[in-house]
Amino acid sequence: MAYLLQQLANAVPLAALYAALAFGYAVAFGVMKRADITYGALFAFAGQMLVLFTDVGYTRMFLILPAALAFGALIALSYTLGTSFLIGRSIMLPLSRKSPNTIIVAALGMMIILMETARLASNTRGIWLPPFLNDMVVFWDSGDFRVTLTEIQLINTALMILMILGGAYVLRYTGWGRVWRAVTDDALAAELCGTSANRVFLLAYIASALVATVCGLLATSYYGTMDFGAGLMFGLKVLMIAAVGGYSDPLKSAGGAALLGLFETMWGAYGPFLWRDFVIFTLLVLLLVLSRRERVAP
């Protein structure tokens, strides 16, 4: 029983991460209507810039660790959001009116550029953050087994949940949210009513990138590093994770992604670990196929 409770506790941070990523992806997908693996690349790029510039601040500028982390986070946030603005305005916006295949090719190219930029900037060396906020918070103690999470897991989970709730509030109760829904429903009709669909597209893309960036910073602060090849893995994974709850509503996407995070944790705890990714990706592909059939069904 205690082991099950610990695994459920372990699932909460992963479920929050998947939910936040799916929520952000659905915001951009609503106006783009195209599969875009650049989102996962931006997530990984933010984490890579965090470790790189934190290392610069700590080893070259001789900042104390909190200041070095703040410096790395600020630079990573600036670089990633600036990059997403250029990608959204100069690449994704013009191509979103073209064939879906053009978006796939462009996204793959941008992902390679971001991955190689991070690799070259780091001289192909893995950089690790020192552990911090690792004190255990005990939820249940049976005497010989304790159910715990670390402080950073709890902080990251809380921030991701607040980001989802804040985004849901903006989409549902603000003027920008109503405009976003209008463009996602029918961009041409929204244009005829005086709304700039291009402006909404760009704002949604940047808002989506902001969610990916914050998630990248939080995930890297917990895991300690971000692999150079993580962009492709997370790009594909987030694309399919968001489909679990459907792309039509970011909150539903977040809910479906959270369930997948729970399933992945339970499989890692009770199933063969070597088969985990195979099973997860197979399940995601099946869900994508089923959701596509539902959308095209008369």
Protein Blocks (a to p, Z undefined) as FASTA:
>chain_A
ZZmmmmmmmmmmmmmmmmmmmmmmmmmmmmnopacfklmmmmmmmmmmmmmmmmmmmmmn
opafklmmmmmmmmmmmmmmmmmmmmmmmmmmmmmmmcfklmmmmmmmmmmmmmmmmmmm
noopacddddehkaccdfbdghjaccdddfklmmmmmmmmmmmmmmmmmmmmmmklmmmm
mmmmommlmmmnopafklmmmmmmmmmmmmmmmmmmmmmmmnopacfklmmmmmmmmmmm
mmmnopkbmklmmmmmmmmmmmmmmmmmmmcfklmmmmmmmmmmmmmmmmmmmmmpZZ
